[in-house]
Amino acid sequence: MDYKFTDNKKNLLDQIASCKQEWKSVLDDFFIKFNKQLITDKGASIEGGMQPNFIW
């Protein structure tokens, strides 16, 4: 679990609540990075994509 990720998102939400950050820009930034990660994860594991799940 990535506690830094969770803490960062909590801080961003606090900034949105106190009108120090615009919610649309926060969501745009998140989804741009998330989309890039999804594209990477579709690749083969040797190219940085996700490892296949094995059922024993």
C-alpha positions as CSV (number, residue, x, y, z in Angstrom):
1,M,0.0,0.0,0.0
2,D,1.3,3.4,-0.9
3,Y,0.6,5.7,2.1
4,K,2.2,8.7,0.4
5,F,-0.3,8.4,-2.4
6,T,-3.2,8.3,0.0
7,D,-1.8,11.2,2.1
8,N,-1.2,13.3,-1.0
9,K,-4.8,12.8,-2.2
10,K,-6.1,13.7,1.3
11,N,-4.0,16.9,1.2
12,L,-5.4,17.8,-2.2
13,L,-8.9,17.3,-1.0
14,D,-8.2,19.5,2.0
15,Q,-6.9,22.2,-0.4
16,I,-10.0,21.9,-2.6
17,A,-12.2,22.2,0.5
18,S,-10.4,25.4,1.6
19,C,-10.6,26.8,-2.0
20,K,-6.8,26.8,-2.4
21,Q,-7.0,24.3,-5.3
22,E,-9.5,23.9,-8.1
23,W,-11.2,20.5,-8.2
24,K,-11.2,20.3,-12.0
25,S,-7.4,20.7,-12.2
26,V,-6.9,18.1,-9.5
27,L,-9.1,15.6,-11.4
28,D,-7.5,16.4,-14.7
29,D,-4.0,15.8,-13.3
30,F,-5.1,12.6,-11.7
31,F,-6.7,11.2,-14.8
32,I,-3.9,12.1,-17.1
33,K,-1.4,10.2,-15.0
34,F,-3.9,7.4,-14.4
35,N,-4.5,7.0,-18.2
36,K,-0.8,6.9,-18.9
37,Q,-0.4,4.1,-16.3
38,L,-3.3,2.1,-17.8
39,I,-1.6,2.3,-21.2
40,T,1.7,1.1,-19.7
41,D,0.0,-1.7,-17.8
42,K,-1.6,-3.0,-21.1
43,G,1.9,-3.8,-22.4
44,A,3.8,-7.0,-21.8
45,S,5.4,-7.4,-18.3
46,I,8.9,-7.2,-19.9
47,E,7.9,-3.7,-21.2
48,G,6.8,-2.5,-17.8
49,G,3.2,-3.8,-17.9
50,M,1.4,-5.8,-15.3
51,Q,2.5,-9.3,-14.4
52,P,-0.1,-12.0,-15.2
53,N,-2.0,-13.6,-12.4
54,F,-1.5,-17.3,-11.9
55,I,-4.0,-19.7,-10.4
56,W,-2.4,-22.7,-8.8
